[in-house]
């Protein structure tokens, strides 16, 4: 090598060419050999800047920044290329502050490459002042007309959320390419400027910009955020016709777009088309199913994923655990929990959050608490899930205590936190505290009250029996109330037997949502309890005229990993004879405690015996009888009900829990009911 590299006229290009070759091939070993030769021959102190710059470039590109900086420090002379090479190395390896330190050292004397790097570094660390100063300089000297400098300015403004600064560059400097538009679109979507994002897409089309793969990915992300299925389909059709490669990453983004736009069928078609599916594409499809209530399909697809030996990641487990929560399937939840721990995801925050949610929604609130206490790395989702879990179970005191504990940490509550907290106030009847949270603490924490929070206040006043105040609050608050909020007041009218106000509220709801079967049912029940049978007949005739059918009552439970489903008046279950005998036995026992079937909601022209039969075989009664037959003495009974549990079944469950000495958990459409020793955790308000 010494003979080859001995100094002679024309020697520099030979060394430089070798260094360029070694840089390109990442052959740092040979590059170091040349460096060593230059040192031993005392050539590094000569004014051969080109060679030394090439060495800096080699070390920077090979991520050996100590060597690169050492060469830079020992240079007797430096030029703009010396700075550019070292700054590029620092930037590529994530040392943005070092980039800016070097830039300040050299002053505003950079070339287009340096400024492109500096703008990117400013964006990464939020150095807006320096970035704007550099923007003014490149405008003045004309460097901004280099495409990569312009893109660097746009990238910086997008990173620091100054999307209008980015749009100004787009409008004032001609010659934008797809990269420019991609950067602006990404910044707009990330910062929630979705309308402006759609304008940029229209401009891309109008100016005939050739879309890159990144362009399509950005637009699909925008379609997902605004849920614009029509645009998403058009863009997908255009992409299929183009020569843009349909790789697994693009496939995953398209699946996510269709999923967010509620077109699960198209998402599945894209998934099936994808050739080399990986964990990201599988998880995207699992998410598309799960987020729209196709929980069983999500869990079935996971079995296919396992058969193809695709290893799940933490996002996969998060989706699947939430699907188990949606199904209230504790059996699936246990299995997934065990598998997640076996695969090393026990300490992952997203998995922990999903476990808390799953155990809360399957009735195992103590298991949820155990997961929460075992998590050392918590975020706002962790706190919210546990607080809302307590509230959902009617454990208002525990929810508020946990909220106070959260306030002592660095975690700031958000709108979800206050939904859980206000719901807890409702369970406890803490009206004044609820208003304090709404009117003072939310303001202090920078959380703008929304419809959900105001609806919680309606529920809070309603549960306290202050129905007129609740109505006055709704009429005096300048917010557009939805049917759910009015239905909260209607349910309270039913519980507190204020049928006059209830009828008035029901009329409002039917104006907002004329097809809501729950409103018709509650109104009919109120007329029945008030012995207004003409009103009952009128409501049922109206339902018939509008073709509104009452949803059949379903209850289900898991025993030995088998799900048993029951329908009201079910005589098709293989064990229905045994179940009915058990029910007769239970009725005999609880009538001795004063149980009288609540038949108010049954038509008045039906014989008393038929009325008792009508309420006697509701699905949750069949489920609890089956559970008592098939579980060991003292075992907890968990039942899921698709509708609100009726008054009679609620009374029945309380007394059965007493005579059987069992804890019975029923999750209905509203909340969890924990029946034990003759009482319920809801305190007879649901």
Buried (B, 14 or more C-beta within 10 A) or exposed (E): EEEEBEEEEEBBEEBBEBBEEBBEEEBBEBBBBBBEBBEEEEBBEEEBBBBBBBBBBBBBBBEBBEBBBBBBEEBEEBBBBBBBBBBBBBBBEEBBEBBBEBBEEBEBEBBBBBBBBBBBBBBBBEBBEBBBEBBEBBBEEEBBBBBBBBBBBBBBBBBBBBBEBBBBBBEEBEEBBBBBBBBBBBBBBBBEBBEBBBEBBEBBEEEEBEBBBBBBBBBBBBBBBBEBBEBBBEBBEBBEEBEBEBEBBBBBBBBBBBBBBBBBEBBBEBBEEBEEBBBBBBBBBBBBBBBBEBBBBBBEBBEEBEEEEBEBBBBBBBBBBBBBBBBBBBBBBBBBBEBBBEBEBBEBBBBBBBBBBBBBBBBBBEBBBEBBEEBEEBEBBBBBBBBBBBBBBBBBEBBBBBBEEBBEEEBEBBBBBBBBBBBBBBBBBBBEBBBEBBEEBBEEBEBEBEEBBBBBBBBBBBBBBBBEBBBEBBEEBEEEBEBBBBBBBBBBBBBBEBBEBBBBBBEBBBEBBEEBBBBBBBBBBBBBBBEBEEBBBBBBEBBEEEEBEEEEBBBBBBBEEEBBBBBBBBEEBEBBEBBBEBBEEBBEBBEEEEBEBBBBBBBEEEEEEEBBBBBBBBBBBBBBBBBBEBBEEEEEBBBBBBBBBBBBBBBBBBBBBBBBEBBBBBBBEBBBBBBBEBEBBBEEBB
